[in-house]
Amino acid sequence: MSTATPLRLVTLVGSLRQASYNRMVANTLPELAPAGVGINTLPALHDIPLYDGDVEAKGIPPAVTALAEAIRTADGLIIVTPEYNYSVPGVLKNAIDWLSRVPNQPFAGKPVLLQSASMGPFGGARAQYHLRQVLIYLNPRVFNVPEVMVGGVQNKVDAAAGKLNDASTRDHIAGQLARFADFIRAGA
């Protein structure tokens, strides 16, 4: 795929809180994307019910079907997530569990980029490592380096604007996005 070919990426945020730091990182991604790369944030995961085989037997919920289609039709997926109790937030794991049940698996072969942010010094590293384990079964093409784990995120955002404002972090993320675009194009 040529570098002139536009890419359409979607971002899945692993937090429900409107003012979450990870949502602020996700809100900033479109302005950090390289030329020819568009990034849209997927709807919050509020409408996805807890996974239940009895519900599944009646049909995949519309919110899950819509999420699966948005991921399936995108050129790549960015997951931006906090770390909860040394792991992945339940709402994100639940969404992935539902997505694993849909036909025409949206994660299969899909380029996936992981980012995390936390108030602590590790920036959500443990959540990313657990998320990598969860995704193995679904067989995406997970981008490895450079990693983005934003520690001390509360000091790197403009909460009123809902965006990341730390210059060095923004530069690092912009570099990661450029490399991810190359990764997608190289695998196409």
Stockholm file with secondary structure:
# STOCKHOLM 1.0

chainA/1-188         MSTATPLRLVTLVGSLRQASYNRMVANTLPELAPAGVGINTLPALHDIPLYDGDVEAKGIPPAVTALAEAIRTADGLIIVTPEYNYSVPGVLKNAIDWLSRVPNQPFAGKPVLLQSASMGPFGGARAQYHLRQVLIYLNPRVFNVPEVMVGGVQNKVDAAAGKLNDASTRDHIAGQLARFADFIRAGA
#=GR chainA/1-188 SS CCTTSCEEEEEEESCCCTTCHHHHHHHHHHHHSCTTEEEEECCCGGGCCCCCHHHHHHCCCHHHHHHHHHHHHSSEEEEEECCBTTBCCHHHHHHHHHHTTSSSCTTTTCEEEEEEECSSTTTTHHHHHHHHHHHHTTCCEECCSSCEEETTGGGSEETTTTEECCHHHHHHHHHHHHHHHHHHHHHC
#=GC SS_cons         CCTTSCEEEEEEESCCCTTCHHHHHHHHHHHHSCTTEEEEECCCGGGCCCCCHHHHHHCCCHHHHHHHHHHHHSSEEEEEECCBTTBCCHHHHHHHHHHTTSSSCTTTTCEEEEEEECSSTTTTHHHHHHHHHHHHTTCCEECCSSCEEETTGGGSEETTTTEECCHHHHHHHHHHHHHHHHHHHHHC
//
